[in-house]
Amino acid sequence: MKLSKVLAITLLGAIAMTNTAMASGTKAGTKISNTPTLSYSMGGATKTLKAPTSAYVVDKVINFTIARSEAQEHKVVAGTTKLVEFKLTNIGNSVENFKLSKWHNVQNVKFLSKKFYVDANGNGRLDKAEKVDSSLVKKLAMDGSKKIWMELKIDPKAVKGKRSDSGILAQAVDKASRPYKATKTNRMGVEDIVFADGKVYTPVDKVRDGKMSMWYGFTIIQGSDVKLDIKPYGKLDTSMIVQHDPVNGMRRKGVSPKAIPGATVVKRWSIKNNTKTTAKNVKFSMKIDLKKEKFAKNNKTTWWAGRKGYGTQILWDYKKGLMKGQGVIKGNTITYTIPEIKPGQHVMPHMVLIIK
């Protein structure tokens, strides 16, 4: 006998929907009662009898998963700090606590410190208040998930090319943070403990042991040897010039504008790359005192260079001359991203301010 295609699809759909909806099943500790009734007729008379009520308790199923939120392999630089993300999901039939512990696989790379941060408020972000080393995920709901971040401090002496795995081990625990033990024999009137979890990495977790693990791989790569120097252009006092004031006008031969209210002051810095590696996306930013100064704006920029005056030409390179670019103002801070500073290159940013 063959099922029609429509019927077959309907049945498969029903099964799939049931499995999805019942990921956790009936809540552990639920008491289920059944009372059988017997009705029969004898000699024209109908009789009804009730049997004793039978009752049993739904057992606790410990089942959960841990998944990576990022690619498995990471390239890291010795001496740096790395943050990676996991997702812990409770697919058991009770609200549970999970104890977190740390483990390493191939110890070719040392980690000076290792911390876990838990998304306590469930907003999916690592908030400042949550950046506290934690070893417990509390009261994770049935079918609920929590993000967990693992922070590693890479050994500054780690050797290029060496690799290690480092991961997280979670274990279901009771209210007193004690690991559960599976119940050996079934007791109908008592909530027994059943482990239904799988395994990921046999040395630390096994099938049906109330533990689950996951890891990331870390390979040491060569870090950047870029070192930039920044200092005022010339001496500190001569790195600032008054370009214009409302009394004396523009700075020119024989005229020396003064730093009075309404005057335009130009501040100059010198940035140099003294290494053999190009520095990428260098951010130069500075805060000003908005009560005493304000940004001089022209064409959405507050920068100025050389004799060209105001405009979008904002950086001066000692070898190439003027470089084009534009600053971004946010609140009392201006930021300019220099796309690159090549080996030996010397860049001179300027900032134009007006005295209030």
C-alpha positions as CSV (number, residue, x, y, z in Angstrom):
1,M,0.0,0.0,0.0
2,K,1.4,3.4,-1.0
3,L,0.7,6.7,0.6
4,S,-0.4,9.5,-1.8
5,K,2.2,12.3,-2.2
6,V,-0.2,14.8,-0.5
7,L,-0.8,12.5,2.4
8,A,2.9,11.7,2.7
9,I,3.8,15.4,2.7
10,T,1.1,16.1,5.3
11,L,2.4,13.4,7.6
12,L,6.0,14.5,7.3
13,G,5.0,18.1,8.0
14,A,3.1,17.1,11.1
15,I,6.1,15.2,12.4
16,A,8.5,18.0,11.7
17,M,6.2,20.5,13.4
18,T,5.8,18.3,16.4
19,N,9.6,17.8,16.8
20,T,10.2,21.6,16.6
21,A,7.4,22.6,19.0
22,M,8.3,19.9,21.5
23,A,12.1,20.6,21.7
24,S,11.8,20.7,25.5
25,G,8.6,18.7,26.0
26,T,6.5,18.6,29.2
27,K,8.1,20.5,32.1
28,A,10.0,18.3,34.6
29,G,8.2,17.8,37.8
30,T,4.8,17.9,36.2
31,K,2.4,15.5,37.9
32,I,0.2,13.5,35.5
33,S,-2.8,11.7,36.9
34,N,-5.1,9.1,35.2
35,T,-8.3,7.6,36.5
36,P,-9.8,4.7,34.5
37,T,-13.6,4.2,34.5
38,L,-15.3,0.9,33.7
39,S,-18.9,1.0,32.5
40,Y,-20.9,-2.2,31.7
41,S,-24.4,-3.4,31.5
42,M,-25.7,-6.6,33.1
43,G,-29.2,-7.8,33.4
44,G,-30.5,-4.5,32.0
45,A,-28.7,-2.5,34.7
46,T,-25.8,-0.2,33.8
47,K,-22.9,-0.1,36.3
48,T,-20.0,2.2,36.5
49,L,-16.8,1.6,38.4
50,K,-13.8,3.8,38.9
51,A,-10.4,2.3,39.4
52,P,-7.8,3.9,41.7
53,T,-6.1,6.9,40.2
54,S,-2.6,6.4,38.9
55,A,-0.1,9.3,39.0
56,Y,3.4,9.8,38.0
57,V,6.0,12.6,37.7
58,V,7.6,13.8,34.5
59,D,11.4,13.3,34.8
60,K,14.0,16.0,34.2
61,V,15.8,15.7,30.9
62,I,19.2,17.4,30.9
63,N,20.0,18.4,27.3
64,F,21.8,21.4,25.8
65,T,24.1,22.6,23.1
66,I,27.0,25.0,22.7
67,A,27.7,26.5,19.3
68,R,30.3,28.9,17.9
69,S,29.1,32.3,16.7
70,E,32.2,32.8,14.5
71,A,34.6,31.0,12.2
72,Q,36.4,28.2,14.1
73,E,40.0,29.3,13.3
74,H,41.5,32.7,14.4
75,K,44.8,34.3,13.7
76,V,46.2,36.2,16.7
77,V,49.3,38.2,17.5
78,A,51.4,37.3,20.6
79,G,50.7,39.6,23.5
80,T,47.2,40.7,22.4
81,T,43.8,40.0,23.8
82,K,41.2,38.1,21.8
83,L,37.4,37.9,22.4
84,V,35.3,35.1,20.8
85,E,31.6,34.3,21.2
86,F,29.6,31.1,22.0
87,K,25.9,30.4,22.2
88,L,24.5,28.1,24.9
89,T,21.0,26.7,24.3
90,N,18.9,24.7,26.8
91,I,16.8,22.1,25.0
92,G,15.9,20.2,28.1
93,N,12.6,20.3,29.9
94,S,13.5,22.4,32.9
95,V,15.0,25.8,33.7
96,E,18.6,25.1,34.4
97,N,21.9,26.5,35.7
98,F,25.1,25.8,33.9
99,K,28.6,25.9,35.4
100,L,31.4,27.1,33.0
101,S,35.0,25.9,33.1
102,K,38.0,26.4,30.8
103,W,40.1,23.9,28.9
104,H,42.8,23.7,26.3
105,N,43.6,21.1,23.7
106,V,47.0,21.2,22.1
107,Q,49.0,23.5,24.4
108,N,51.5,24.9,21.8
109,V,50.4,28.4,22.8
110,K,50.0,29.6,26.3
111,F,47.2,31.9,27.4
112,L,48.1,34.1,30.4
113,S,44.5,34.7,31.4
114,K,41.1,33.4,30.3
115,K,37.7,34.8,31.3
116,F,34.1,34.2,30.5
117,Y,31.5,36.9,30.2
118,V,27.8,36.0,30.2
119,D,25.0,38.0,28.5
120,A,23.0,38.4,31.7
121,N,20.4,40.7,30.3
122,G,19.9,38.8,27.1
123,N,20.3,41.8,24.7
124,G,23.0,40.0,22.6
125,R,25.7,42.6,23.4
126,L,28.6,42.5,25.9
127,D,27.7,45.5,28.1
128,K,30.2,47.2,30.4
129,A,28.4,45.8,33.5
130,E,28.6,42.3,32.1
131,K,32.4,42.4,31.6
132,V,33.0,40.4,34.9
133,D,34.6,37.0,34.8
134,S,31.7,34.5,35.4
135,S,31.6,30.8,35.8
136,L,27.8,30.4,36.0
137,V,24.8,30.8,33.6
138,K,21.8,31.2,35.9
139,K,18.2,30.1,35.2
140,L,18.4,29.4,31.5
141,A,14.8,28.9,30.4
142,M,13.5,25.9,28.4
143,D,14.4,26.5,24.7
144,G,16.3,29.6,25.9
145,S,19.8,30.7,24.8
146,K,22.5,32.9,26.2
147,K,25.6,34.3,24.5
148,I,28.9,33.7,26.3
149,W,32.1,35.5,25.4
150,M,35.6,34.0,26.1
151,E,38.4,36.4,26.5
152,L,42.0,35.2,26.1
153,K,45.3,37.0,26.8
154,I,47.8,35.6,24.4
155,D,51.3,34.9,25.7
156,P,53.7,37.7,24.4
157,K,56.4,35.0,24.0
158,A,54.1,32.8,21.7
159,V,56.0,31.6,18.6
160,K,54.8,32.5,15.1
161,G,53.1,29.5,13.4
162,K,52.2,27.7,16.7
163,R,48.6,26.8,17.3
164,S,46.3,25.8,20.2
165,D,42.7,25.1,20.7
166,S,41.0,26.7,23.7
167,G,37.4,26.2,24.7
168,I,34.5,26.2,27.0
169,L,33.0,23.3,29.0
170,A,29.5,23.7,30.4
171,Q,27.9,21.4,33.0
172,A,24.3,21.4,34.2
173,V,24.2,22.0,37.9
174,D,21.4,22.3,40.6
175,K,20.5,25.3,42.6
176,A,23.5,24.8,44.9
177,S,25.8,24.6,41.8
178,R,26.4,20.9,42.3
179,P,26.6,18.7,39.2
180,Y,23.6,16.4,38.6
181,K,23.8,12.7,38.8
182,A,21.7,10.5,36.4
183,T,19.2,8.4,38.2
184,K,19.9,4.6,37.8
185,T,16.3,3.3,38.3
186,N,13.0,4.7,37.3
187,R,10.7,6.0,40.1
188,M,7.2,6.8,39.0
189,G,6.4,9.2,41.8
190,V,9.7,11.0,41.9
191,E,11.4,13.4,39.4
192,D,14.4,11.4,38.1
193,I,17.4,12.8,36.3
194,V,18.0,11.8,32.7
195,F,21.0,12.9,30.6
196,A,20.3,13.3,26.9
197,D,23.2,15.4,25.8
198,G,25.6,14.5,23.0
199,K,29.4,14.8,22.8
200,V,31.7,17.2,21.0
201,Y,35.2,16.6,22.4
202,T,35.5,13.2,24.1
203,P,38.4,14.1,26.5
204,V,36.2,16.6,28.3
205,D,32.6,15.6,27.5
206,K,30.9,12.3,26.6
207,V,27.5,11.2,25.5
208,R,24.8,11.6,28.2
209,D,27.1,13.0,30.9
210,G,25.4,16.4,31.5
211,K,28.5,18.2,30.0
212,M,29.0,19.9,26.7
213,S,32.0,21.6,25.1
214,M,33.1,23.8,22.2
215,W,36.3,25.5,21.2
216,Y,38.1,27.8,18.8
217,G,41.5,27.4,17.3
218,F,44.2,30.1,17.6
219,T,47.3,30.4,15.4
220,I,50.1,32.9,16.1
221,I,50.9,35.3,13.3
222,Q,53.5,38.0,13.0
223,G,52.4,41.3,14.5
224,S,52.9,44.7,13.0
225,D,56.2,46.4,13.7
226,V,54.8,49.9,13.0
227,K,55.7,52.6,15.4
228,L,54.6,56.1,14.8
229,D,56.0,59.2,16.5
230,I,53.8,62.3,17.1
231,K,55.0,65.6,18.5
232,P,54.3,69.3,18.0
233,Y,55.7,70.8,14.8
234,G,58.8,72.6,16.1
235,K,58.8,73.7,19.7
236,L,55.5,73.6,21.5
237,D,54.9,77.3,21.5
238,T,55.9,77.8,17.8
239,S,53.7,74.8,16.8
240,M,50.8,77.2,17.3
241,I,50.4,80.3,15.3
242,V,47.7,83.1,15.2
243,Q,46.7,83.3,11.6
244,H,44.1,86.2,11.9
245,D,42.6,88.4,14.5
246,P,39.7,91.0,14.3
247,V,42.0,93.9,15.1
248,N,45.2,93.2,13.1
249,G,43.7,91.1,10.3
250,M,45.7,88.4,8.5
251,R,49.2,87.3,9.4
252,R,51.7,88.8,6.8
253,K,55.0,90.6,6.6
254,G,55.2,93.2,9.4
255,V,51.8,92.2,10.9
256,S,51.6,89.8,13.9
257,P,48.0,88.9,14.8
258,K,47.4,88.2,18.5
259,A,45.5,85.5,20.4
260,I,42.4,87.6,21.3
261,P,38.7,86.7,21.2
262,G,37.7,86.1,17.6
263,A,41.3,85.2,16.5
264,T,42.0,82.2,14.4
265,V,44.7,79.9,15.9
266,V,46.4,77.1,13.9
267,K,47.8,74.2,15.8
268,R,50.3,71.9,14.0
269,W,51.6,68.4,14.7
270,S,54.2,66.2,13.2
271,I,53.6,62.5,12.6
272,K,56.4,60.3,11.3
273,N,56.6,56.6,10.4
274,N,60.1,55.5,11.4
275,T,59.7,51.8,10.6
276,K,59.7,49.7,7.4
277,T,56.0,48.9,7.5
278,T,53.1,51.0,6.2
279,A,50.7,52.1,8.8
280,K,47.0,51.8,7.7
281,N,44.0,53.8,8.7
282,V,45.7,56.0,11.2
283,K,43.2,58.0,13.3
284,F,44.2,61.4,14.5
285,S,41.8,63.0,16.9
286,M,41.7,65.8,19.4
287,K,39.2,67.3,21.9
288,I,38.9,71.1,22.3
289,D,37.4,73.2,25.1
290,L,34.1,74.3,23.6
291,K,33.6,76.9,26.3
292,K,36.7,78.8,25.1
293,E,37.2,77.7,21.5
294,K,35.2,76.7,18.5
295,F,36.0,74.8,15.3
296,A,36.7,76.9,12.2
297,K,34.5,75.4,9.5
298,N,34.9,75.7,5.8
299,N,33.6,73.1,3.3
300,K,32.8,70.8,6.2
301,T,36.3,70.7,7.4
302,T,38.3,72.3,10.2
303,W,41.7,71.7,8.8
304,W,44.2,73.9,7.0
305,A,47.6,73.4,5.4
306,G,50.4,75.6,4.2
307,R,49.5,78.8,2.2
308,K,46.4,77.4,0.6
309,G,44.2,78.6,3.4
310,Y,41.0,76.9,4.4
311,G,39.6,74.0,2.4
312,T,39.8,70.3,2.0
313,Q,43.5,70.2,1.7
314,I,44.3,69.4,5.2
315,L,47.6,67.4,5.5
316,W,51.1,68.4,4.5
317,D,53.6,65.7,3.5
318,Y,57.2,66.8,3.6
319,K,58.0,65.0,0.3
320,K,54.7,65.1,-1.6
321,G,53.3,68.4,-0.4
322,L,49.6,68.8,0.2
323,M,47.4,65.8,0.7
324,K,43.6,65.9,0.4
325,G,41.2,64.7,3.1
326,Q,38.5,65.8,5.5
327,G,37.9,65.8,9.2
328,V,34.8,64.6,11.1
329,I,33.4,66.5,14.0
330,K,31.4,64.8,16.8
331,G,30.7,66.7,19.9
332,N,33.9,68.4,21.1
333,T,36.2,66.0,19.1
334,I,37.5,66.1,15.6
335,T,38.8,63.0,14.0
336,Y,40.7,62.5,10.8
337,T,41.6,59.1,9.3
338,I,44.9,59.1,7.4
339,P,44.5,56.2,4.9
340,E,48.2,55.3,5.2
341,I,51.6,56.5,6.3
342,K,54.3,54.8,4.4
343,P,57.8,53.9,5.8
344,G,59.8,57.1,6.4
345,Q,56.8,59.3,5.5
346,H,56.3,62.5,7.5
347,V,52.8,64.0,7.8
348,M,51.8,67.3,9.4
349,P,48.2,67.7,10.4
350,H,46.8,71.1,11.2
351,M,43.8,72.2,13.2
352,V,42.1,75.6,12.9
353,L,40.3,77.0,16.0
354,I,38.7,80.3,16.8
355,I,39.0,81.8,20.2
356,K,35.5,82.6,21.7
